[in-house]
Amino acid sequence: MIDYIGQAGPRRRRVAVLFADICGFTRLVESSEPEAVYRIMRPLLDDLVSCVHAQGGEIQQVLGDGFMAVFGLRRGHGDEPERATAAACAMLSAARPGRPDVHVGVECGEVLVTRSWEPASYGVWGRAVNLAQRLCGVAGPGELVLGPAAYARAGHLAGPATEALVRVRGVADPVPAHRVTILPVPGVLPELSVAA
């Protein structure tokens, strides 16, 4: 394991990046009082964050109706794509009636890790970050879209996938992606884990 805490200069790292986004958030905000939005969103985001933390990921950026998590940011274990995919599957499996759906994008690769502005701990820069965010954007409700590198490493954890070339904003060529729909188990938080 490599620990980059306390290192002053930028460092390249192989990580997995997960973007999770809440479906229908704008509609919810436009049709509900702020307190009602908070009562709905806080427990949902707490559950999603727990799925990330259970797999050793770190929440790097919160965007109001979603967030970016990074696996392998501080310590590389070699199984970052597997852990990110397990967290994504757990998020989608934890869907409950009456809560907004979630859609998730995951990709892995080499990124540049730098010091960041407060309150974030690090800046994370690279194609894997951009592609994970774009894949989250093309995922439908209750869907995980894995990028090519993440699918090659961790697709077996997600279950049956539909392969397709998808066009994502800002990327010239279509991206080979794998769409996975995870069916929720009512009232059950899944125990997906990757061996440490």
The 8 nearest C-alpha neighbors of each residue, nearest first, counted from 0:
[[1, 75, 74, 76, 2, 73, 77, 71],
 [2, 0, 74, 75, 3, 73, 76, 4],
 [1, 3, 74, 73, 4, 0, 75, 5],
 [4, 2, 6, 73, 5, 1, 74, 10],
 [5, 3, 6, 2, 73, 7, 74, 1],
 [4, 6, 7, 3, 2, 8, 114, 73],
 [7, 5, 3, 4, 8, 9, 10, 2],
 [6, 8, 5, 9, 114, 113, 4, 3],
 [9, 7, 6, 10, 113, 114, 112, 5],
 [8, 10, 113, 112, 111, 7, 11, 114],
 [11, 9, 112, 111, 12, 8, 113, 3],
 [10, 12, 111, 110, 112, 109, 9, 13],
 [13, 11, 109, 110, 14, 111, 10, 112],
 [12, 14, 109, 108, 110, 11, 71, 15],
 [15, 13, 71, 70, 107, 108, 12, 79],
 [14, 16, 107, 70, 80, 79, 106, 69],
 [15, 17, 69, 106, 105, 68, 128, 107],
 [18, 16, 105, 68, 67, 104, 131, 69],
 [17, 19, 67, 104, 132, 103, 66, 135],
 [20, 18, 103, 65, 66, 102, 17, 67],
 [19, 21, 65, 102, 101, 64, 103, 22],
 [20, 22, 101, 64, 65, 24, 100, 99],
 [23, 21, 100, 24, 101, 99, 140, 20],
 [22, 24, 26, 25, 27, 21, 99, 100],
 [23, 25, 27, 26, 22, 21, 28, 64],
 [24, 26, 28, 27, 23, 29, 22, 30],
 [25, 27, 29, 23, 24, 28, 30, 31],
 [28, 26, 24, 30, 25, 29, 31, 23],
 [29, 27, 25, 31, 26, 30, 24, 36],
 [28, 30, 26, 27, 31, 25, 32, 24],
 [29, 31, 27, 28, 26, 32, 25, 36],
 [32, 30, 28, 27, 29, 35, 36, 33],
 [31, 33, 35, 34, 36, 30, 28, 29],
 [34, 32, 36, 35, 37, 31, 28, 38],
 [35, 33, 37, 36, 32, 38, 31, 39],
 [36, 34, 38, 32, 37, 33, 31, 39],
 [37, 35, 33, 39, 34, 38, 40, 31],
 [36, 38, 34, 40, 35, 39, 41, 33],
 [39, 37, 35, 36, 40, 41, 34, 42],
 [40, 38, 36, 37, 41, 35, 42, 43],
 [39, 41, 37, 43, 42, 38, 36, 44],
 [40, 42, 44, 43, 37, 38, 39, 45],
 [43, 41, 45, 44, 40, 46, 39, 38],
 [42, 44, 40, 46, 45, 41, 47, 39],
 [43, 45, 47, 41, 46, 42, 40, 48],
 [44, 46, 42, 48, 43, 47, 41, 49],
 [47, 45, 49, 43, 44, 48, 42, 50],
 [48, 46, 44, 50, 49, 45, 90, 43],
 [47, 49, 51, 45, 50, 46, 44, 52],
 [50, 48, 52, 46, 51, 47, 53, 45],
 [49, 51, 47, 86, 53, 48, 52, 89],
 [52, 50, 48, 56, 86, 49, 54, 53],
 [51, 53, 55, 49, 56, 54, 50, 48],
 [54, 52, 50, 51, 55, 49, 56, 86],
 [55, 53, 52, 82, 51, 56, 86, 50],
 [56, 54, 52, 53, 51, 70, 57, 82],
 [57, 55, 70, 51, 52, 69, 54, 68],
 [58, 56, 68, 69, 59, 70, 52, 55],
 [59, 57, 68, 60, 67, 69, 56, 66],
 [58, 60, 68, 67, 57, 119, 69, 61],
 [59, 61, 67, 66, 58, 62, 119, 68],
 [62, 60, 66, 63, 65, 67, 59, 58],
 [61, 63, 65, 66, 64, 60, 67, 20],
 [64, 62, 65, 61, 66, 20, 24, 21],
 [65, 63, 21, 62, 20, 24, 66, 61],
 [66, 64, 20, 62, 19, 63, 21, 61],
 [65, 67, 61, 62, 60, 19, 18, 68],
 [66, 68, 18, 60, 59, 17, 58, 61],
 [69, 67, 58, 17, 57, 59, 16, 56],
 [68, 70, 16, 57, 56, 15, 72, 17],
 [69, 71, 56, 15, 79, 14, 72, 16],
 [72, 70, 75, 14, 74, 73, 79, 69],
 [71, 73, 70, 74, 69, 14, 12, 75],
 [74, 72, 2, 3, 71, 4, 75, 1],
 [75, 73, 1, 2, 71, 0, 72, 76],
 [74, 76, 71, 0, 77, 1, 73, 72],
 [77, 75, 78, 0, 74, 79, 71, 195],
 [76, 78, 75, 79, 71, 80, 13, 14],
 [79, 77, 81, 76, 80, 82, 75, 193],
 [78, 80, 82, 70, 15, 81, 71, 77],
 [81, 79, 83, 15, 82, 149, 78, 153],
 [80, 82, 153, 84, 78, 79, 83, 85],
 [81, 83, 85, 79, 54, 84, 80, 193],
 [84, 82, 86, 80, 85, 81, 79, 87],
 [85, 83, 87, 81, 86, 82, 80, 88],
 [84, 86, 82, 88, 87, 83, 191, 81],
 [85, 87, 89, 83, 50, 51, 84, 88],
 [88, 86, 84, 90, 89, 85, 83, 91],
 [87, 89, 85, 91, 90, 86, 92, 84],
 [90, 88, 92, 86, 87, 91, 189, 93],
 [91, 89, 87, 93, 88, 92, 47, 50],
 [90, 92, 88, 93, 89, 181, 141, 94],
 [93, 91, 183, 89, 90, 94, 182, 181],
 [92, 94, 188, 90, 91, 183, 89, 95],
 [95, 93, 183, 92, 91, 100, 96, 90],
 [94, 96, 98, 185, 97, 93, 186, 183],
 [97, 95, 98, 94, 185, 99, 100, 186],
 [96, 98, 95, 99, 39, 94, 100, 43],
 [99, 97, 96, 95, 100, 39, 94, 43],
 [98, 100, 22, 21, 101, 23, 97, 24],
 [101, 99, 22, 140, 141, 21, 98, 94],
 [100, 102, 21, 141, 22, 140, 20, 91],
 [101, 103, 142, 140, 141, 20, 138, 19],
 [102, 104, 19, 143, 135, 18, 144, 20],
 [103, 105, 135, 134, 144, 131, 18, 143],
 [106, 104, 17, 131, 145, 16, 146, 18],
 [107, 105, 149, 146, 131, 127, 16, 15],
 [108, 106, 15, 127, 149, 14, 16, 148],
 [109, 107, 13, 127, 14, 110, 15, 106],
 [108, 110, 13, 12, 14, 11, 125, 111],
 [111, 109, 125, 124, 12, 11, 13, 112],
 [110, 112, 11, 124, 10, 123, 12, 125],
 [113, 111, 123, 10, 9, 122, 11, 110],
 [114, 112, 9, 122, 121, 115, 111, 123],
 [113, 115, 121, 122, 120, 112, 116, 9],
 [116, 114, 121, 122, 120, 119, 113, 117],
 [115, 117, 119, 118, 114, 120, 121, 122],
 [118, 116, 119, 115, 120, 121, 114, 122],
 [117, 119, 116, 120, 115, 121, 60, 59],
 [120, 118, 117, 121, 116, 115, 59, 60],
 [119, 121, 115, 118, 114, 117, 122, 59],
 [122, 120, 115, 114, 113, 119, 123, 112],
 [121, 123, 115, 113, 112, 114, 124, 120],
 [124, 122, 112, 111, 121, 110, 113, 125],
 [125, 123, 111, 110, 122, 112, 128, 126],
 [126, 124, 110, 127, 128, 111, 129, 123],
 [125, 127, 129, 128, 130, 110, 124, 108],
 [126, 128, 130, 107, 108, 106, 125, 129],
 [129, 127, 131, 126, 125, 130, 16, 132],
 [128, 130, 126, 132, 127, 131, 133, 125],
 [129, 131, 133, 127, 132, 128, 126, 134],
 [132, 130, 105, 104, 106, 134, 128, 133],
 [131, 133, 135, 129, 130, 134, 18, 104],
 [132, 134, 136, 130, 135, 131, 167, 129],
 [135, 133, 104, 131, 136, 137, 132, 144],
 [134, 136, 104, 103, 138, 132, 133, 137],
 [135, 137, 133, 134, 138, 132, 104, 102],
 [136, 138, 134, 135, 139, 133, 167, 144],
 [139, 137, 135, 142, 102, 136, 144, 143],
 [138, 140, 142, 102, 141, 137, 143, 136],
 [141, 139, 102, 100, 142, 101, 22, 138],
 [142, 140, 101, 102, 100, 91, 180, 139],
 [141, 143, 180, 102, 139, 140, 138, 179],
 [144, 142, 103, 179, 104, 178, 102, 138],
 [145, 143, 178, 104, 177, 138, 134, 179],
 [146, 144, 105, 177, 150, 176, 149, 104],
 [145, 147, 106, 176, 149, 148, 150, 105],
 [146, 148, 150, 149, 176, 175, 151, 145],
 [147, 149, 151, 150, 146, 107, 106, 152],
 [150, 148, 106, 152, 146, 107, 151, 80],
 [151, 149, 154, 153, 147, 152, 148, 145],
 [152, 150, 148, 149, 153, 154, 147, 155],
 [153, 151, 149, 150, 80, 154, 148, 81],
 [154, 152, 81, 150, 155, 156, 149, 80],
 [155, 153, 150, 156, 157, 151, 152, 149],
 [154, 156, 153, 157, 158, 150, 152, 159],
 [157, 155, 154, 153, 158, 85, 84, 81],
 [156, 158, 154, 155, 88, 84, 179, 159],
 [157, 159, 156, 155, 160, 154, 179, 181],
 [160, 158, 179, 157, 161, 155, 180, 154],
 [161, 159, 179, 178, 177, 162, 158, 157],
 [160, 162, 178, 177, 163, 179, 159, 176],
 [163, 161, 177, 176, 160, 178, 175, 164],
 [164, 162, 176, 175, 165, 177, 161, 178],
 [163, 165, 175, 174, 173, 176, 166, 162],
 [166, 164, 173, 174, 163, 167, 175, 176],
 [165, 167, 173, 174, 168, 164, 172, 170],
 [166, 168, 170, 133, 165, 169, 173, 134],
 [167, 169, 170, 166, 133, 171, 136, 130],
 [168, 170, 167, 171, 133, 166, 129, 172],
 [169, 171, 168, 167, 172, 173, 166, 174],
 [172, 170, 169, 173, 166, 167, 168, 174],
 [173, 171, 170, 174, 166, 167, 165, 164],
 [172, 174, 166, 165, 164, 175, 171, 167],
 [173, 175, 164, 165, 176, 166, 172, 167],
 [176, 174, 164, 163, 147, 165, 173, 146],
 [177, 175, 146, 163, 145, 162, 147, 174],
 [176, 178, 162, 145, 161, 144, 160, 163],
 [179, 177, 144, 161, 160, 143, 162, 145],
 [180, 178, 160, 143, 142, 144, 181, 159],
 [181, 179, 142, 141, 143, 182, 178, 160],
 [182, 180, 91, 92, 179, 183, 141, 88],
 [181, 183, 92, 180, 184, 91, 141, 94],
 [184, 182, 92, 94, 93, 185, 181, 91],
 [183, 185, 187, 92, 186, 182, 93, 94],
 [186, 184, 187, 183, 95, 94, 93, 96],
 [187, 185, 184, 188, 95, 93, 94, 183],
 [188, 186, 185, 184, 189, 93, 92, 183],
 [187, 189, 93, 190, 186, 92, 89, 184],
 [190, 188, 89, 191, 187, 92, 93, 184],
 [189, 191, 192, 188, 89, 187, 85, 53],
 [192, 190, 85, 189, 89, 193, 86, 88],
 [193, 191, 190, 85, 194, 54, 82, 53],
 [192, 194, 82, 195, 81, 191, 85, 54],
 [193, 195, 192, 78, 82, 81, 54, 191],
 [194, 193, 76, 78, 192, 54, 82, 55]]
